[in-house]
Amino acid sequence: MHVLLVFLALPGLAPAALGAQGGASPRTIAIDERLAADAGLRLGDRLSLTATPGVAGDSVVIGAIVRRRADPAEIARGEYRVRLHLTSLQSLLGYGDRVDRFAVATRSSAATGAAIARINDAAFGFRAHRSADIAVETSTTFAVVSRFHRAIGVITIVASAIFLLCIMLLKVEERRRDVAALRLMGISAPTIVRSVVLEAACVAVLGSIAGVGVGGAASWFVNRHYQAVYRTPLRFSLVTGDIVLLAVLLSLGLGIVAGWLAARRLVRTPPLALFGR
């Protein structure tokens, strides 16, 4: 099975280059939704398609309006996109029987390797590549940004863990008289430690729920704003189940560890010393 995919991008295509034309049985084209919105075009409109504004061109009819894909590589591109039949493309560009790029679909990985080898050995001047290799090559920038964000996340987690431990130490230190009274009443040190750890775990869970809510609201706002700015369905911020689970487990673990360290430090002090005597 061989599939030939051809598209034409016309940078800065102005509505002045598109005018009503007569003619019988015009060919159909598919235009980008961004072009349709900016030029006020609708399905069934008849246009004159030409590479040079002000010059009479081929009469075509808008047969489809194509929505932009959620592709990070297309975010910053401001050009309009028009898809048309191969013969119309040849007539418009004057390329004849030449194309700059085309895609071939194969049935299996082995067939892909064989096709690449045969195409590359056929002639000099062009190269065949796997679509996965092209995706990896064009995603290098996003991989670097992802690693940078991961490093920032690790630093933030370590800093927050230290801050959380300090807060727990201060909060438990404020209850030193209560702990001393419990010790003098005969409450064992392990029981006090467990109560403090349980309290820290509950606070961590409640904080995680609040954090997930704030993160979800911030993600929704970011997506709505930048999708409107770039006019793309791409989601710029994601709050997935894996992220929520990691956040809850991390918060719970840090809370328990901080509470245990703070409680252990306090119960090791003699009760009378906690009273200041």
C-alpha positions as CSV (number, residue, x, y, z in Angstrom):
1,M,0.0,0.0,0.0
2,H,1.5,3.3,-1.1
3,V,0.1,6.7,0.0
4,L,1.2,10.0,-1.4
5,L,0.7,12.9,0.9
6,V,1.2,16.4,-0.6
7,F,0.4,19.7,1.0
8,L,1.2,23.3,0.1
9,A,1.8,26.1,2.6
10,L,1.3,29.6,1.3
11,P,2.9,32.1,3.7
12,G,1.0,35.3,4.1
13,L,-1.8,34.4,1.7
14,A,-4.0,37.5,1.6
15,P,-7.7,37.6,1.0
16,A,-7.0,39.8,-2.0
17,A,-5.4,36.9,-3.8
18,L,-8.7,35.0,-3.5
19,G,-11.5,36.2,-5.7
20,A,-14.6,34.8,-7.2
21,Q,-14.1,33.2,-10.6
22,G,-16.3,31.6,-13.1
23,G,-15.8,28.3,-14.8
24,A,-17.4,24.9,-15.0
25,S,-16.6,22.1,-12.6
26,P,-13.8,23.7,-10.5
27,R,-11.5,21.5,-8.5
28,T,-11.9,21.4,-4.7
29,I,-9.3,22.4,-2.1
30,A,-9.0,22.1,1.7
31,I,-7.9,25.2,3.6
32,D,-6.6,25.7,7.1
33,E,-9.1,26.8,9.7
34,R,-6.9,29.8,10.5
35,L,-7.1,31.0,6.9
36,A,-10.9,30.5,6.9
37,A,-11.3,32.6,10.0
38,D,-8.9,35.4,8.9
39,A,-10.3,35.7,5.4
40,G,-13.9,35.0,6.2
41,L,-14.1,31.9,4.0
42,R,-16.7,29.2,4.2
43,L,-17.4,25.8,2.6
44,G,-18.5,26.1,-1.0
45,D,-16.9,29.5,-1.6
46,R,-15.3,29.8,-5.1
47,L,-11.8,31.2,-5.2
48,S,-9.0,31.9,-7.6
49,L,-5.8,30.2,-6.5
50,T,-2.6,31.7,-7.8
51,A,1.0,31.9,-6.5
52,T,1.1,35.6,-7.5
53,P,-1.4,38.1,-6.1
54,G,-3.4,40.0,-8.7
55,V,-2.8,37.4,-11.4
56,A,-5.7,35.3,-12.7
57,G,-5.4,31.7,-11.5
58,D,-7.3,28.4,-11.4
59,S,-10.9,28.5,-10.2
60,V,-11.4,26.2,-7.1
61,V,-14.1,25.5,-4.6
62,I,-13.5,25.1,-0.8
63,G,-14.4,21.5,-0.2
64,A,-13.1,21.2,3.4
65,I,-11.8,23.2,6.3
66,V,-9.0,21.4,8.1
67,R,-8.3,21.9,11.8
68,R,-4.7,22.3,12.9
69,R,-3.1,19.2,14.5
70,A,-1.8,19.2,18.1
71,D,1.8,19.4,16.9
72,P,4.3,21.3,19.0
73,A,6.5,21.9,15.9
74,E,3.7,24.0,14.3
75,I,2.9,26.3,17.2
76,A,5.0,29.2,16.2
77,R,4.3,29.0,12.5
78,G,2.0,31.7,11.3
79,E,1.6,30.7,7.7
80,Y,-1.6,29.5,6.2
81,R,-2.0,26.0,4.7
82,V,-3.9,24.9,1.6
83,R,-4.3,21.3,0.5
84,L,-5.0,20.6,-3.2
85,H,-4.9,18.0,-5.8
86,L,-1.5,17.0,-7.2
87,T,-2.3,18.2,-10.7
88,S,-3.4,21.6,-9.3
89,L,-0.2,21.8,-7.3
90,Q,1.9,21.1,-10.3
91,S,0.1,23.8,-12.3
92,L,0.4,26.3,-9.5
93,L,4.1,25.8,-8.8
94,G,5.3,24.9,-12.3
95,Y,7.3,22.0,-10.9
96,G,6.1,19.5,-13.5
97,D,6.6,15.9,-12.3
98,R,8.7,16.9,-9.3
99,V,7.9,17.0,-5.6
100,D,9.9,18.2,-2.6
101,R,8.7,15.6,-0.2
102,F,6.3,12.7,-0.1
103,A,5.3,9.9,2.3
104,V,5.0,6.2,1.6
105,A,3.0,3.9,3.9
106,T,4.3,0.3,4.3
107,R,2.7,-2.8,5.8
108,S,5.4,-3.7,8.3
109,S,8.8,-2.7,9.8
110,A,10.6,-5.1,7.5
111,A,8.9,-3.7,4.5
112,T,9.8,-0.2,5.7
113,G,13.5,-1.1,5.9
114,A,13.4,-2.7,2.4
115,A,11.7,0.3,0.9
116,I,14.2,2.7,2.5
117,A,17.1,0.7,1.1
118,R,15.6,0.5,-2.4
119,I,14.8,4.2,-2.6
120,N,18.2,5.3,-1.3
121,D,20.0,3.0,-3.8
122,A,17.8,4.1,-6.7
123,A,19.5,7.4,-7.4
124,F,21.7,10.1,-6.0
125,G,20.2,13.4,-4.7
126,F,17.4,12.3,-2.3
127,R,17.2,10.3,0.9
128,A,14.4,8.2,2.5
129,H,13.9,8.3,6.3
130,R,11.6,6.6,8.7
131,S,8.9,8.9,10.1
132,A,9.9,7.9,13.6
133,D,13.5,9.1,12.9
134,I,12.2,12.4,11.6
135,A,10.0,12.9,14.7
136,V,13.0,12.2,17.0
137,E,15.2,14.7,15.1
138,T,12.6,17.4,15.1
139,S,11.8,16.9,18.8
140,T,15.3,17.4,20.0
141,T,14.5,20.9,21.3
142,F,11.5,19.6,23.2
143,A,13.6,16.9,24.7
144,V,16.1,19.4,26.0
145,V,13.2,21.5,27.5
146,S,11.8,18.4,29.1
147,R,15.1,17.6,30.8
148,F,15.4,21.2,31.9
149,H,12.0,21.0,33.5
150,R,12.8,17.7,35.2
151,A,15.9,19.3,36.7
152,I,13.9,22.2,38.0
153,G,11.3,19.8,39.4
154,V,14.0,17.8,41.3
155,I,15.5,21.0,42.8
156,T,12.0,22.2,43.8
157,I,11.2,18.9,45.5
158,V,14.5,18.9,47.5
159,A,14.0,22.5,48.5
160,S,10.4,21.9,49.5
161,A,11.4,18.8,51.5
162,I,13.9,20.8,53.5
163,F,11.3,23.6,54.0
164,L,8.7,21.1,55.1
165,L,11.1,19.5,57.7
166,C,11.8,22.9,59.2
167,I,8.1,23.7,59.4
168,M,7.4,20.4,61.1
169,L,10.2,20.9,63.6
170,L,8.9,24.3,64.5
171,K,5.3,23.1,64.8
172,V,6.2,20.1,67.0
173,E,8.5,22.3,69.1
174,E,5.6,24.6,69.9
175,R,3.8,21.5,71.5
176,R,6.7,20.6,73.7
177,R,4.6,21.2,76.9
178,D,1.8,19.0,75.6
179,V,4.2,16.3,74.8
180,A,5.8,16.6,78.3
181,A,2.4,16.3,79.9
182,L,1.6,13.2,77.9
183,R,4.9,11.7,78.9
184,L,4.4,12.4,82.6
185,M,0.9,10.8,82.3
186,G,2.5,7.6,81.2
187,I,1.9,7.8,77.4
188,S,4.8,6.0,75.7
189,A,7.1,7.7,73.3
190,P,6.2,5.4,70.3
191,T,2.5,6.4,70.8
192,I,3.3,10.1,70.7
193,V,5.5,9.6,67.6
194,R,2.7,7.7,65.9
195,S,0.1,10.4,66.7
196,V,2.4,13.1,65.3
197,V,3.1,11.1,62.2
198,L,-0.6,10.4,61.6
199,E,-1.3,14.1,62.0
200,A,1.4,14.9,59.5
201,A,0.1,12.3,57.0
202,C,-3.4,13.8,57.2
203,V,-2.1,17.3,56.6
204,A,-0.1,16.0,53.7
205,V,-3.1,14.4,52.1
206,L,-5.2,17.5,52.5
207,G,-2.4,19.6,51.1
208,S,-2.1,17.2,48.1
209,I,-5.8,17.5,47.3
210,A,-5.6,21.3,47.5
211,G,-2.5,21.3,45.3
212,V,-4.1,19.1,42.7
213,G,-7.1,21.4,42.6
214,V,-4.8,24.5,42.2
215,G,-2.7,22.7,39.6
216,G,-5.8,21.6,37.6
217,A,-7.2,25.2,37.6
218,A,-3.8,26.6,36.5
219,S,-3.5,24.0,33.8
220,W,-7.0,24.9,32.5
221,F,-6.2,28.6,32.4
222,V,-2.9,28.1,30.6
223,N,-4.5,25.8,28.0
224,R,-7.3,28.2,27.3
225,H,-5.1,31.2,27.1
226,Y,-2.4,29.8,24.8
227,Q,-4.7,27.8,22.6
228,A,-6.5,31.1,21.9
229,V,-3.2,32.9,21.3
230,Y,-1.8,30.3,18.9
231,R,-5.1,28.9,17.6
232,T,-4.2,25.3,18.1
233,P,-5.8,22.3,19.8
234,L,-2.4,21.5,21.4
235,R,-2.6,21.2,25.2
236,F,0.2,23.1,26.8
237,S,-0.3,21.9,30.3
238,L,-1.4,18.4,31.4
239,V,-2.5,17.1,34.8
240,T,-2.6,13.3,34.3
241,G,-3.4,10.5,36.8
242,D,0.3,9.6,37.0
243,I,1.2,13.2,37.9
244,V,-1.6,13.3,40.6
245,L,-0.5,9.9,42.0
246,L,3.2,11.0,42.1
247,A,2.3,14.2,43.8
248,V,0.1,12.5,46.5
249,L,2.7,9.8,47.2
250,L,5.5,12.3,47.3
251,S,3.7,14.7,49.6
252,L,2.6,11.8,51.9
253,G,6.1,10.4,52.0
254,L,7.7,13.7,52.8
255,G,5.1,14.5,55.4
256,I,5.5,11.2,57.2
257,V,9.3,11.5,57.2
258,A,9.2,15.1,58.4
259,G,6.7,14.3,61.1
260,W,8.7,11.2,62.3
261,L,12.0,13.2,62.5
262,A,10.4,16.0,64.4
263,A,8.5,13.8,66.8
264,R,11.6,11.6,67.5
265,R,13.6,14.7,68.3
266,L,11.1,15.8,70.8
267,V,10.4,12.5,72.6
268,R,14.1,11.9,73.2
269,T,14.1,15.0,75.4
270,P,13.3,14.4,79.1
271,P,9.8,15.6,80.1
272,L,11.1,18.0,82.8
273,A,13.5,19.5,80.3
274,L,10.5,20.1,78.0
275,F,8.9,22.1,80.8
276,G,12.1,24.2,81.1
277,R,13.3,22.7,84.3
